[in-house]
Amino acid sequence: MKDWLGWENARNKQHAAIYTEIMRRAFGGTGSVQVLIGHHLTFEQNGDLDTENEIPSADCLLFDHEIMGKVFGENAIPLMQALASVPCVAREPIVKAALASLPV
């Protein structure tokens, strides 16, 4: 049987930079968003503890229409469709390539 919790934690750790970049782009740009990737993905905006929030999993982040729309614009839906068509282990390389094509 697959160790789901261990597998998810390892995935989050391996791809933390990708998730962090997505959340910074979606929620306020570099420096104004503090991100912590653990079992869940958490962030706060502008050092304000009242904005602390949590995204329960990598896939909740990658398939959130609002977040992905802020980051990838009109390419968000085709990107999410591409992500849905591959196993979990193949998603982050696709997202990484899409992020690399965005302006800094």
DRENPAKOL-560673 format. One record per atom (N, C-alpha, C, CB): x, y, z; residue in three letters. Coordinates in steps of 0.05 Angstrom, whole numbers, plus 5000, padded with zeros to 4 digits. Glycine has a CB too. Example, Ala and Ser with C-alpha at 12.3 -4.5 7.8 and 13.67 -1.06 7.14 Angstrom:
2
526448865156Ala/524649105156Ala/526449345156Ala/522649115181Ala/525749555142Ser/527349795143Ser/525850015157Ser/528249885114Ser/
// end
This chain:
104
501749765000Met/500050005000Met/501850255000Met/498150005025Met/501050444985Lys/502550694982Lys/502350855009Lys/501450864959Lys/504550965017Asp/504651145041Asp/503951425031Asp/507451135055Asp/501351485030Trp/500451735019Trp/501651975033Trp/497451755020Trp/501751975059Leu/502752205074Leu/505752245068Leu/502352165104Leu/507252035069Gly/510152045063Gly/510652135034Gly/511451785068Gly/509052035016Trp/509352094988Trp/508752394983Trp/507451924970Trp/506552494995Glu/505852774992Glu/507952965004Glu/503152835005Glu/508952895028Asn/511053055040Asn/513553065023Asn/511752945068Asn/514352835012Ala/516652834994Ala/516252994969Ala/517352544987Ala/513852984958Arg/513153144934Arg/513353444941Arg/510353074923Arg/512153524963Asn/512153804971Asn/515053904975Asn/510553844996Asn/516653744988Lys/519453824993Lys/521053844966Lys/520853615011Lys/520653654949Gln/522153644924Gln/521453884906Gln/521653384908Gln/518953974906His/518054184888His/517354444902His/515654084873His/518354484926Ala/517754724942Ala/518254984927Ala/519354724967Ala/520355004911Ala/520955244896Ala/518755314876Ala/523655224882Ala/517655114863Ile/515555164844Ile/513055264858Ile/514854894828Ile/512255134879Tyr/509855224894Tyr/510155504905Tyr/509155024916Tyr/512555554915Thr/513155824927Thr/512956034905Thr/515955824939Thr/514055984882Glu/513956184861Glu/511056234852Glu/515556094836Glu/509456024850Ile/506656064842Ile/505156234863Ile/505155784840Ile/505556174889Met/504156324910Met/505156614911Met/504556184937Met/507656664907Arg/508656934907Arg/507557094884Arg/511756944906Arg/507456974861Arg/506257114837Arg/503257164841Arg/506756944812Arg/501856974853Ala/498957004856Ala/498257184879Ala/497756734861Ala/499857204900Phe/499057344924Phe/500757584931Phe/499057154947Phe/502257694912Gly/503557944919Gly/506357984911Gly/503457974946Gly/507557814896Gly/510257874886Gly/512457794906Gly/510558164880Gly/514857784896Thr/517157704912Thr/517557884936Thr/519657704894Thr/517957764959Gly/518657914983Gly/516257985000Gly/519958164975Gly/513858024988Ser/511558105004Ser/509957865014Ser/509858294988Ser/510657635005Val/509157395013Val/511157195025Val/507657264988Val/510657115050Gln/512256915063Gln/510956645059Gln/512656985094Gln/512456455049Val/511456195042Val/512855975058Val/511656135011Val/511355785068Leu/512455555082Leu/511255305069Leu/511855565112Leu/513055135059Ile/512154885047Ile/512754655066Ile/513454835019Ile/510754535076Gly/511054305094Gly/509054085084Gly/510454375124Gly/507553975103His/505553785095His/503353935079His/504253635119His/502754175087His/500954355073His/502654585063His/498554445090His/501454745045Leu/502854985034Leu/501655225048Leu/502555005003Leu/503155385062Thr/502155605077Thr/503455865068Thr/502455565108Thr/501956095072Phe/503156345065Phe/501856565082Phe/502756405035Phe/503256795084Glu/502057035095Glu/503057265078Glu/502957075126Glu/501357475077Gln/502057705060Gln/502957945076Gln/499557785043Gln/505058065066Asn/506158315077Asn/506758305107Asn/504258545072Asn/507658065117Gly/508358035145Gly/505958055164Gly/510358245153Gly/503558055154Asp/501158085169Asp/500057815177Asp/498958245154Asp/500357735202Leu/499457475211Leu/496457425207Leu/500157435241Leu/494957645204Asp/492057605200Asp/491557495172Asp/490657875203Asp/493457505154Thr/493057395127Thr/494057105125Thr/494557575107Thr/494956985147Glu/495956715145Glu/493756535133Glu/496756615173Glu/494556375114Asn/492656195100Asn/494155945093Asn/491456335076Asn/492555745085Glu/493655475080Glu/492355355056Glu/493455295104Glu/493955235039Ile/492855085016Ile/493454795023Ile/494255174988Ile/491454625023Pro/491754355034Pro/493654165019Pro/489154225036Pro/494054204993Ser/495854024979Ser/496854164953Ser/494353764972Ser/498854034942Ala/500054144917Ala/497854144895Ala/502453974908Ala/496253934893Asp/494253924872Asp/492054134876Asp/493153654870Asp/491454194901Cys/489554414906Cys/490654674895Cys/488854444936Cys/493254714897Leu/494554954886Leu/494454944856Leu/497354984897Leu/495354724844Leu/495654704815Leu/493054704800Leu/497154454809Leu/490854644814Phe/488254644800Phe/486354854811Phe/486954364803Phe/487355054825Asp/485755274834Asp/485555484811Asp/486955404860Asp/483155524801His/482755694778His/483555984784His/479855684769His/482956084808Glu/483656354815Glu/486656394816Glu/482456434842Glu/488056224830Ile/490956244832Ile/492356204805Ile/492056034852Ile/491655994791Met/492955944766Met/492256154745Met/492155664755Met/489856264747Gly/489156484729Gly/490756734734Gly/486156544732Gly/491356794759Lys/492957024766Lys/495856994755Lys/493057074796Lys/496856754756Val/499556704748Val/499856664718Val/500656454762Val/498056504706Phe/498456424678Phe/496356554659Phe/498256134676Phe/494556724668Gly/492656854651Gly/491056664634Gly/494157044633Gly/490756734609Glu/489156564591Glu/490256284586Glu/488756714564Glu/492756244593Asn/493955974590Asn/493355794614Asn/496956004587Asn/491955894635Ala/491555734659Ala/489855484653Ala/490155904680Ala/487655514639Ile/485955284634Ile/487355074617Ile/483355374620Ile/488555144594Pro/490054934579Pro/492254804596Pro/491255064554Pro/493554964613Leu/495654854630Leu/494454654650Leu/497155074645Leu/492254724663Met/490954544682Met/489954294668Met/488654684696Met/489054314643Gln/488154084628Gln/490553894622Gln/486854164601Gln/492754014615Ala/495253854611Ala/496053714636Ala/497554034600Ala/495853854659Leu/496653734685Leu/494853504692Leu/496653944707Leu/492253534686Ala/490353324692Ala/490753074676Ala/487453434689Ala/492053114653Ser/492352884635Ser/494752704641Ser/492552984606Ser/496352784661Val/498752634668Val/498652554698Val/501352794662Val/500152344705Pro/500252274733Pro/501552494750Pro/501952014737Pro/500952494776Cys/502052694794Cys/504952744791Cys/501452614823Cys/506552524788Val/509452554787Val/510452704763Val/510652284788Val/508752734743Ala/509552874718Ala/508653164717Ala/508552724694Ala/507153254737Arg/505953524736Arg/507953754740Arg/503853544756Arg/509653734760Glu/511453954766Glu/513354034744Glu/513053894791Glu/514453844729Pro/516153924706Pro/514654094685Pro/517353684692Pro/512054034682Ile/510454184663Ile/510054474674Ile/507654054658Ile/509454494700Val/508954754712Val/511654914712Val/507954714741Val/513854774718Lys/516454914718Lys/516955044691Lys/518654714726Lys/516454894670Ala/516855004643Ala/515055234637Ala/516454784622Ala/512555214646Ala/510655434642Ala/511555684657Ala/507855354651Ala/512455644682Leu/513455874698Leu/515956004684Leu/514255784727Leu/517655844673Ala/520055944660Ala/519456124636Ala/521855714651Ala/517056074624Ser/516356234600Ser/515056504608Ser/514456074583Ser/514456544633Leu/513256794642Leu/515357014646Leu/511756754669Leu/514557264643Pro/516357484649Pro/517057494679Pro/515257754640Pro/519357584686Val/520157594714Val/518757794729Val/523057644716Val/
// end
